[in-house]
């Protein structure tokens, strides 16, 4: 049995803060809404650096704004 990762994705919060939808982001970065939804909901197992860069450019953030690391004592989310 593999251990679940602790990487968190804050795409939802960034989109809300910028008044942007997944559909708008999808059109700007060339990634399907379905794949962005998988990422947003924390179910992605990997992300390409080119996709990460495109998302950061479109949303105006850095990878550190988009991704975090949940600590053992932090709530899941």
Residue pairs with C-beta under 8 A, 6 or more apart in sequence:
5 45
6 69
6 70
6 71
7 67
7 68
7 69
7 70
8 42
8 67
8 68
8 69
8 70
8 77
9 39
9 40
9 42
9 44
9 66
9 67
9 68
10 65
10 66
10 67
10 68
11 36
11 39
11 40
11 55
11 59
11 66
12 40
14 59
14 61
14 65
14 66
15 21
15 22
15 25
15 40
15 59
18 59
18 60
20 58
20 59
22 33
22 36
22 37
22 40
23 33
25 31
25 36
25 55
25 58
25 59
26 32
26 33
26 36
28 54
28 58
29 36
29 51
29 54
29 55
29 57
29 58
30 54
31 51
31 54
31 55
35 44
38 44
39 47
52 63
52 66
55 61
55 66
56 62
56 63
56 65
56 66
59 66
70 76
70 77
